[in-house]
Amino acid sequence: MNNTPRQQTALKVADICQSSLISVEPGTSLSCAIELMIQHHVGSVLVKEQGQVLGIITRRQIMGMVLTQAGEGLVTRQMPRALPHVSGDLELDELGFELTGMRATHALVFEGSGRCLGIVSQSDVVTHQGLEHDLFPRLLRSVTHFDVVRLSESCTFRHALERMYDANYSAVLVGDEARGWRIMTETDVVRVLTEETDHDVSLKSLGLPELIAVEDDMSLFEVRRWFRRHRFRHIGVRDQAGRVIGLASYADILRSVERDYSYRLRALLNDQSSALEQSRHNLKLIERVVNASREGVVITDARGRILSVNPAFTAITGYSTAEAVGNKPSMLSSGLHDTRFYQLLWSVLALEGCWQGEIWNRRKDGTVYPEWLSITAIKDDHGEVCQYAAIFHDLTEMKRSQAQMQQLSWFDPLTGLANRRLFEDRLRLAYNYCREQQQVMALLALDIDLFKQINDRFGHSGGDRLLEQMATRIETVLAGRGTAARPAGDEFYIILTDTSDESRLTDFLDELTCALAVPFWLGREEVWVLVSMGVAMAPIDADSGEALIRCAEIALQHSKEQGRNTICFFTPEQHGATLSRYRLAGLLHQALDNQEFSLVYQPQVAIDSGDLLGVEALLRWYNPQLGQVSPEVFIPVAEDAGLIEAVGSWVLERAIAEAASWATRGLLLKLSVNFSARQFQRGQVAGQVLELLEQYQLPGEQLVVELTESCFMHSTDATERELVSLRQQGVRVAIDDFGTGYSSLGYIRNMSLDMIKIDRSFISQLDETQTSGRLVKAIIDMAHAMALDVIAEGVETEQDLKVLQRLGCDQAQGYHIARPMSSAELAVWVEGYAAGRGHDIDTPKQ
């Protein structure tokens, strides 16, 4: 240990304090206080009233006031923080410990007569201390703040201010490694606040200074020279590759020096001879360090009687010096340790001269707390123990932090339910237990239907409140009968053990359904929530916990497919269907590249005249492994897999190209092309259609866009804008499969439409005297009342066609007229139809 004096004449606090005090009075505007900070290059101003110093206001306080919008923009008597007083005769190397012990960054300096000499700060300590022999061997990386906040230049000043304040660090980095870094410090924040700049401007517009950075292996001695040379308080730190890895500040260096002193104190307490041979200066310094330390220090005699304690002892235990001196440390005994524990402690101390470990003690108010205790036996010149020195610190906060970390690692922070990690662990235990006990367990997978709409309407905070309320209701119904978890998003899992009695599961599902059917309150609004559930049983449905999760999720998916807000139990058939869908999705990804798609066309004729009016383009898929796959099977899979847009674009271009080719040969037919609701949700259908019509020189009047009713259920305004754009160019719009969806008269009346296609399910075995006939008649009359044409799909017999004719239907398509055919087959069919028209369709007699 280096015990040589730091300098020949120790600096006093009076030698370095700033005599000119920058101050304001209560009632002064905060903007005025900010301007003073900038004008004098200081980070704080004093608040004085009638010559009396009330305290200090710092840049960080002002940042907090801006973020919370606290106060009315004026300095009040309650704002300033009280400043500690120190003597001007205090030596400089002791000042840092005084400030640390009082948890202060500034102090007022007074002389013996009581006259105020000025103010001193932590920065003044680092600037003037003669610590060269301490700073030179220390490297910059040892004091670097690596967890620095990094922001992009597009980030707003308001967001940057919040991040900087939350991080509790005096600077943030702005930019990136490629284009270079700039720095925003509390000084820059104060400058911007003074300029009354809009807080939502980007950081790029603030003219922040470029970051000055040095290598991480530079000595602290050199770093301090950089600080003095450039007159700034922060410096960037680069690694050997030139990347900026963090920041360092004056305050970081000061804390490093103070920690070094603390380590020296421990060395002094553990070094028997040094503890007895310290110089008067070092003994005084030790006393200062002990009193400033946040760790409790107890000195006892050889018999264990307390001789002295430091202020931290009183702060931790609640016992004053007078109450502790003369007593034994056993006054703190919690009663949680037995006699053997203390016997072992004293035996180790006698044998090795020191002992350290965790121990539980009791405060004066009776509360029990954990502490880390180090005891050292101090011997005299004769080798006899004359004193014991004990250092301890309170572990309460650390234990609390550990508990919080444990909570975060096992539980969802929003709902308090088990997270995915804990859920999987509980599921594994529950599954193994049920298998060993030959019991039956159930796993429920829950999902909030249309949760995105809740977020869109109430914001993510509203969605979070709904999830919290959902979790509370689930826990209430569960009542300790199992485990509830929220693995992610709006998904919930529930583990129910011992469901051998089917009524228990049924009762629970009834209770849960009733609980979730009650409306939720988000703010002042009542919200009804629909929940889909999937249930899987073990060991019936799965032979492992992971397999049980998959089964429950498959059942949940089928619940959604059945119309949502239902409960679906897992079956092997569902698993097979899901696997088939996965296989289809995989093959569909390759279908376009492998040219496995083709188009066929089904004619549409006028019922009254028999004229051929147009054709509907229908997609077909032939896969070498699966053979011919029905559109009813692969279209839903394409939509779920996100492929429907690519497939729809291919269908549209191929069909328009074919129609343009027919037109060049004199065959002018209206072309109907089907569109998915997913395509319209993107809001780009009109542009794509019109671009292709122009590319292939096909008039818009020859194209009919067919939509299902689901296209009108979401993004209604966007869909309407697309349809208006199309109809302005002559393109006609039809509703496909009318009657199988929502069939709302509201959207039929308000949307831009030209025709309605009645679904084939209404046409089969049509009888105008029965309900089916009257229903089709009503649809036709309603459509005609709104000036819409009507097309009947699935016309299979001559009888169907005659009934539709009597009911007033305009057009028809179906196997009775013609089956879907390729483009080449269509050309041949059209010639034959034109030559023999009237034999296939009976036109009314005039």
N, C-alpha and C positions, 0 to 999 in steps of 0.2 A: 504494500500500500504506500502511495506517495503522501508523505506527511509534511513536505516542505511548504512554506507559505506561498500563496498564489502570487503576491507581489509585495514589494518592500513596504509600501504604505497602502493599507486597505482603503478602498474608496468608501465614502459614506453616502447614504441616501441623499443627504443634502447637496452633495456634489453633482448629482446627475438629475435631480428633479427639475421639472419644467416650472419656472416661476410665473410665467404668464398663463393665467387661467382663463380659458375660453368659456364663457357662461351665458346663460339666458335666465330670464325670470318667469315664474308661472304666468300663464296668459299669452306668452309668446307663441307664434305659430310654429308648427313643426317644420314648415318649409324654411322658415328663418333659421332654425337650428341646423337643418341640413346644409343650408348655404354656408353657415359658419364652419361646419366640418370640412367642406370642400375648400373654402378660402384658406383655412389654416392647416390643411393636410392632416387632420386628426380624425380619429374614429369615434370620438365621443365629445359631449359638452357637459359642463356642470350646470346644475340648476340652483340658483341662489335667490334668496328672498331676504331683503334688508341686510345684505352682507353675510347672511348665514347660508352655508352650503347645505342644501337639502339632499343632494345625491347626484347621480350621473345618468345620462341617457346615451345609449350606444346605438351604433348603426343596426345591430341585430334587433334591438327593441323596436326601432322604427320599421324594420322589415316585418316584424310580427304584427305591428299595428296596421300596416298596409294590407297584410294578408287577411286579418280578421276584421278589418274595417272598424277597429275599435276607436273610441274617442271622437272628438269633433274637430281634429286638426290643430288643437292647441296643447301646449305644455301645461299639465296640471300638477298639483302638489303630490298626487298619488303616483305619478309616472316614474320619477327618478328612483334609482336603486341606491340605498345607503352606501357610503364609502367608509372603509375602515381608516383609522388613523395610525400612522407609524412615526417613529422618532427620526429626526434628521441625523441623529448620531448612529443610527443602525448601519452596520456594515453591509456592503452591497451583496456579498456572498451569502448573507443571511436573509436578505429581502425576499428572494424567491420562495423560501420555505414559509415565510410569514404570509405571502399572498396565497400560496397553496393551502396552508392551514385554514385561512379565512375564506377560501374558495372565491377569491376576488382577482380581478385583472388590473385594478387600479387602486391607489390609496393616496390619501392626502398626507402631506409631510408637514410636521410641526416641530418647532424648536422647543427648548426647555421652558421658555417663557409663555408658550401657548400660541405664539404667532405662527400663522400658516405660511410655510415657505413655498409651497407649490404642490404639484401632483406628479406621481410616478407610476409607470406601467410595467407590465411584463416585458414589453419590447425594450424598454430602457435597460432592463437587467441584462438581456442578451447582448445589447449593443455595447455595454460598458464593462461587463464582467471580464476579468483576466482569466479566461478559461482555455487559453491556447493549448496547454498540455492535455486538457480533457477533450478538446474539440478536434485536434489534429489527427489522432488515430481513429476517430470515429468516421464511418462512411455515411454518405447521404442516404443510402438505401435503408439505414437503420432507423431513420425518422420519417421515411416517406409514407404519405397517406395514399395507399394503393386503391382503396375503395372510393375513388373520387367519382362524382356525378359527371357524366358526359352527355351533352345535349347537342342536337343538330342545329344548324343556323336557322332552320325554318321554325324552330320552337318559339313560342311566344314568350315575351318578357314575364307575363303573369305566371305562366307554368314554370318557367325557370326560377322565379322567385320562390314559388311553393316548394320545388324540389330542393333548392339551396337551404331553405329554412328547415325543412323536414330532416335533411341530412345532417344538420347541425355542424356544418363546416363552412368556413369563411370564403370559399371560392369554388367555382365549377368550371369545367372545360367545355368549350363550344367549338364545333367543327368535326373534323375527322382526320384520320392518319394520312389519307391521300392528299387532301388539300391544305392541310396544316391546322393547327389548333390556335384558338384565341382563349382568353381567360376573362371571366367575369367575377370580380371580387365584391365584397360589401361596399368598397369605395365606388365602384361602377354603379352599383344599385342605388346608392345615395345620389350620385350624379344624375341618373335617369329620373329619379323621383323629383329632384329639384327642377328639372326641365319640364316637368308635368307632361311627359310623353305618354301617349296612349299605351296602356299596359298590355294590349293585345297585339302590339307590333312584333315583328320577328326580331330575333337576336341579331340577325345579319345587318339590320338597319341601325344598330346602336353604335357602330364604330368601336367595337371592343378592341383592346390592345392585343397584339400578338403575344403568344406565350414565349417567354425566354426559358429555355430548358438546358440542363447540363447532365452529364453522365452520372449514373447512380453510384459510381465508385469514387466520386469526389469527396474529399474530407470535409467535415463540418466546419473546420477552420476556413477553408477556401470558400465554402458556401456563405459563411458569414461575410466574407469580403465582397462576394457578389451582391449580397443584400445591401451592404453599405454603399457600394459603387453605383448601383442602379436605383437605390432609394425606393425599393418595393418590398412587399411583405410576403410574396409567394414566388416560388420558382418551380418550373416543370422538371420532372425527373425522367431521363431516358435510359433504356437498357443498352446493351452492347450492340443490338441491331438497329438502334436509332429510334425505336418506338417509344412514345411517351407512355410511361407506366404509372404515373401518379404525380402528386404535388407535395411540396414541403413548405412550411411557413416558419416565421419567427417563433410562433407559439409551439410548434412541434419540437424545435431545438430546445426551448426552455424546458418542456416536459421531459425531454431526454436527459438533460442535465440534472433535473430534480430526481428522476428515477435512479441516476447514477449515485447521487448522494444517499438515497434510501438504501441501495445495495451496500454502500460503504457502512451505513449504520449497522446492517445485519452482520457484516464482517467484523465490525468492532465488538458487537455483543457476543460473537462466537469465538473471538480471539482473546483468550484469557489474559495474556501478557499485555497486549495492546490496550485493552480496556483499562488497565491500571496505570499505564504510562503515557496517556494522552497529555498533550500540552494544554495550557489554559485556553488557548484559542479553540482547539479542537473540542475540548470539553464543553465550551460554550456553544459551539456549533452543534454538537450532539444534542445538547439540551433543546436548542431551537428545532432541530429535526424531529426529536421525540415529541415535542409539543405540537409541531405542525403536522405530524403524521396522522393519517386517517386510521392507522392500525392502533389498537390498544396496546399499551406497554405497562407492564407491572414489574417492579423490582422488589424482591423480598430478601430478608436476611437468611442465614443458614437454617433457621428453624421454621422458615416459611411464613414469617410475619411480614405483611406488606409494609415496605418503606416508602414507596412513592408510586404514583400512577400518572399518566398523562391525560390531557383533556379528552382524547378519543376514548379512553376507558370509561369516563363518565358518560360520554355521548352514547356508547354502546350499551353499558350495563345499567345506567341510571343512578349509580352510586357516586356521590361526591368524593373528593379527595379525603375530607375529614371522616367520612363514613368508612372509607376503605382502609386508610392507614391504621396499622395496629391489628387489623383482622387478618385472617388467613384466606387464601383464594377459595377455600371450601365454602365461603359465604355465597359463592355463585353456583354451588352444586344444584343440578336439576333433579337429582334423584333417579335419573334414567340409567345411570351406570352403576354396576354392582361393585362390591369391595375388590373383587379380583381385578377389575379394570384398573383401579387406582394402584393396586399393588404392582401390577405389571408396569405401569407408567413409571413409578418410582424406582423399580429395579433396573429398567432400561436407562433412566437418567443417572443412576448411581454407577452403572457399568460403563456407559458410553459418554456421559457428560452432557447429553442432549436428548430431547424427545420431541417429536412432532406428530400431529395427527388431528383427526376431526373429533370434536367433543361437543356435547350439548350442555349448555349452562342456562341459568335462570336470571332474568333481569330483576331489578328492584320491584317492578310492577307485577311480577309473577309470571310473565310470559317466558316461555322456553324458546331458545334460539340455538342454531348450530354455529360453530366457529372453528376456524383452523388455528391451532395453537402450536407455537414453537417455544420450548423451554431450554435454556442453556445454563449450566452450572458454572459459576465464575469462582476460580480458585485464587488464593493469595500466594505470596511468595513461597510459602511452605507447602504448597500443594493441597491445602485444605479448602473445602468449599466455604466461601464466605458470603456469597449472595447467589440468587437465582434471577435471571432476566427472562421474562416471558413476553412474547409478541403474539397478538391474535387479531384476526379480523372476522367480522360478521359474515356468515355465509347465507344469510336469509335471502338476500336478493338473488344470489347465484342459484340457490335452491328453487326460488320462485321462477327464475328464468329457465332452469332446467325443466321444471314442471310445464311451463308454457311451451317449450320446445317439444316436450313429450306429447303435449296436447295437439300441437300443430302436426306432429309426425303421424299421429294416429286418428285424428278427428278432423272433420271438415270445419274450417274456421267460420263459415257462414251459418250453417245450421246446427253445428255441434254434434251431428250424427257421425258415425264411423265413416272414415274415408275409404278409398279403394284398398289401401294396404291393410287396414284393420279388418275390413269386410272379408277380404280373401283369407286372412288368418282365422277369423271366426267361422267362416264357411268350412274351411278345412277341418277345424276342431269339431264343428257340429256334424259334418258328414261322417267323420271317423267314429264319433260317439254313437250316432244312430246305427251305423253298420255293426258296431260291436254289440250294441244293445238290441239289435234286430228291430229297430223302430223305423217309422216313416217320417221324413221331414219334407218341408215344402220351401221353395224359393220363389218369391214374387218379384217380378220386374215391373216397375211403374214408370210411366212417361206422361208428362203433361202435353195434351194435344194442343197444337197451334201455339206453343209457348212463345214463338218468335213474335206473334201478334201482340202478346202481352208486353214484351220488351219494346216493340215499336210504339205502343200506345202510352205506356207509363215510364219508359226509359229503363235502363238496366237496374237502377235503384228500386224501381217498382217491381221488376222481376225478382230481385233479391228478396224483397219483403214477402212476395208470394211464396218463394222457396222456403223461407223461414217459417211461415205459417203452415205450409204443407208439412214440414218436418215436425212441428209441434203437434199437429193433429195425428200424424202417423205414430209418434211416440206415445201419445195419449191412448190411442186405441191398442197399441201393442202392449202397454202396461207390463213390461218385463217378461213377456212370453217369448221373446226372441231378440234379434238384433236388426236395427234399421240402419241403412247406409245411404250416403249420397256420393257415388263414385265420380260423377261429373255432370255438368250442365243441369238439365231438368230431369235427370234419371234418378230413380230411387230403387234400392233393393231391400227386401225384407226376408229375413231367415226365420222360419217357424219350425221349431223342433217338436217331436212327439205329436205328429198329426195322424197317428194310426186311426184315431176315431175321426171319421170323415166330417162329423157334425162340428168338431172344433174348428176345422178349416173353413167350413161353410159359415159358421157364426162369425168368425173373424172377418171374412170377406164381406159379409153383410154389414158389420160394424164399420169397416173401413170405407165401404161404398157410401154409407149414410153420412159418415163424417166428412168425406170429400165432396158430397153433393151440396152441402151447406155453402152459400156464397162466401167469398173472401172479401175483405175490405182493404183496398189500397188507397190510402188517404181517406177521402170522403166518398169514394166510389165503390159500389158493390159489384163484384166480379164473379161470374159463374165460371167454373173451371171444369173441363172435361179431361178425364184421366183414362188412359188405356192400360190394361194389366195383362201380363203373361205369367202363368203359373206352371212350374215344373216340380215333379216329385222325385225324391230319391229314397231307395235305390231303384225305383221302378223305371224312371226315365233316363238315368245316367249312372255311370259307374265311377265318377269322380266329381269333385267340386267344380273343376273347370268345365267339364261336360254339362253339369247342371246349369251353370251360367248360360252356356250356349243354348240349351233347351228353353230356358226361361225367356231369353231374348228372341228366340224364334217364335215362341208363343205370343210374345208382345207384338212382334211384327205382324203376325196374322190377326191379332186383335185390331191393329190399325187398319189393316186391309179390309176388315169386315165392317168398317164404318166408324171406327174410333169409339171411345167412351164405353168399351166393353171389356169383359174378362174372358180370356181364352186360355184353355189348358193345353199343354203340349201333347202332341201325338206323333208317332213315328212318321206318319204321312207328311206332316208339316216339315219334318227334318228332310225328308226326301225331296219335297218341293223346293225347300230352300237351297239344298245342294244343287238341284236342277237349275234354279235361277242363277246361282253362282257360275255354273258351267256355261249357261246360256250367255251370261254377261261376258265371260272370258272369250267365248267364240265370236260374240258380236263385235268385240274390239277389233277383230281381224277381218270381219266380213266385208267392209268397204275396200280395204287394201287387196283382198283376194277376189274382188268383183263377184261376190256371191249374191248380190241383190239384183232384182229385175222388176220391171213394171208390167202390169197387164191393165187392160182397159175394158170397162163394162159400159155398154151403150145406155143412153137415156132417151126416151121418146115421149112425144106429146100424146096424151091418152085420146083426145078427141080426134086428131087428124092422123095420128100414127107417124108423124114426121120424126126423123132422127134429129135430135137437138144437140146432143153432146155425149161425152164419155166421162167416166170417173176413173182417175188414175189410182190403181191399187198396188201396194208394195208386196212383193213376194221374196222369200229367202230360202235358198236351197244351200244346205251345208253338207259337205261330203261325209261328215260323221253322223249328223242327225237326220239327213234327208230333208224333205220339205217341212218347214216349220211354219205353223199358223201365225198370222199377224196378231191374233188375240193372245198368243203366248209371248211372242218376242217384243211387241211394242211396249207393254208395261215394263218389261225388263230394261229396255233401252232408255225409257224415261227415268227409271230409278238409277241406272248406271251413268246418267249424264251424257248419253250418246244420241239422244233424240234430235238435238239440233243438227249434228253432223249428218245424220240419216235424213232428216227432213230437208236439209239443203240439197243433198244429192237427189232426192225425189223431185223437188221443185225444178231444178235445172234440167234433169233428164226429161221430165214431162213437158216442159216448155219447149225444149229442143225438138221433141217428137212432134208436138203440135205445129211448130213452125215448119217442120219438114212436110207435114200433111198439107199445110196451106200452099206450099210451093207446087203441090200436085193437084191443087184445086179442091182439096177436102177441108172445108171450113167447119169445124166442130168446137162447141164450147168445151173447155177442159176444166174438170173439177179436181182440185188437189186438196188433200186433207192436211191440216196443221194441228200440232199439239199445243196444249195450253202453255207448256214450258217455253215454246218458241215465242209466244206472244208476251210472256213475262219479261223477256229481254228487251222488248220494245224496238226491234230492228226488222220486223217482218216486212213492212211496207217498203222500206228502202231496198231490201234484197229483191222483192218481187218486181218492183218497177225497174230496177237495174237489169234484171234478166229479160224482162219484156222488151226493153230497149235494145239489149244485146242481140236478141234473136229476131227483132223486128216483128213481134207478135202484138196485135192490138189488145189493149186491156179488156175490151168487150168479149174476148174469147176465153177469158180466164174466170173461174169461179173458185173462191177461197172457202173451203168448208172447215168449220170449227165445231168442236163439241161444246156443250153447255158449260163445262168447267172453265172454259176460257173467260167467261164473264163473271166468275165467282171471285177472282183475285185481280188486282190491278185494273179495275174497270175503266178508269179514266185513260190509262195508257192504251188499253185495248181499243177503246172508242176512237182515240186519236189515230191509231194505225188503220182502222177500218175506214175512217173518213178520208184519209190520204189515198187509200186504194180505190174507193168508190168515185173519187174525183177524177181518177184516170180511167173510169169505165169498168173497173173490175167489180164483179158481183160477189156478194157474201151470202153464204148459206149456213144454217145451223144443222149439223149432222146428228143423227140418232135422237131426234127430238122425242121427248117423253120419257127417256130413261134416266135423266138427271134431275135438276132442280125445277125445270119447266116454270120459271118465274115469268109472269106476264110483264113485270116491271122492266126487265132488261130487254124483252122482245119489243116493247113499245119504245124504249129510249135509245136502243143501239141501232147503228146503221146496218140494216139487213135487207136482203132481197128475196130470200126464199127459205122454206123450212122443209127438211127431209124427215118424214115420219119413219121411225125405226121399224125394222122388219118384224119385231115382236108383236106389233099391232096389226100387221097385215096377214099373218098366217091364219088360215081358216076364217077369213073375214066374213062376217054375216051382218048385213046392214040392219037387221031387225034385232040383233042382240046388242049387249053392252059394248063389245068391241067395235061394232059398226057405228053405234051412236057416238062413241068416244072419238073415232076417226072423223066422223062428220063434224063434230064440235071443233076439232083442231083445224079442219079445212075452212070452216066458216070463220073462225077467229083469224086465221091467216089472211083470208080474202078481205076481211074487214080492215086489216092493216095494210092492204095492197101488197101482200106477199104471195109469191108462187109456192105451190106445194108439190113435192116429189115424194112418191111412195117407194120405199126400198123393199127388197125381198119379195117381189111379185113372182109367185111360183106357178100359178095356174091361170087358165082362161077365166075361171070364175072370179078370182081375185081382181083381175083387170076390169071385168064388167061391173063388179060392185063399186070399185073406185071410180069408174066412169059415171055411174049413177050418183055417187056422193059428191061429184064435182071436183075430183082431184085433177091437177094439171098435168103432171108428168109421172113416169114410172120407170123403174129399172129392176131387173131381177132375172132369174134363170129362165122364166117364161119368154122373156124377150131375147136375151143372149147371156151366155156365161162370160166371165172375164177372159180376155184373149190378148195375145201379144200384138205389137204394132203391125207386124206383117199380116197376121190373121185378121186384124181389124179392117185393113184395106180391102181384103177379099170379101169379108162379111158385108161391108157397106155396099159393095157392088151388087151382091146377091140380094140384100135387103131392098135396095132401091128398085131392082128388077121385079121382085115378087112381093112388094109391099101390099099388104091387104090380106095375104094368106095367113100371115102369122098373127096379125092384130085385126080384130073386127072393128072397123070404124062405124060410127053411127050413120044410119040411113037418113038421108035428107028428104 
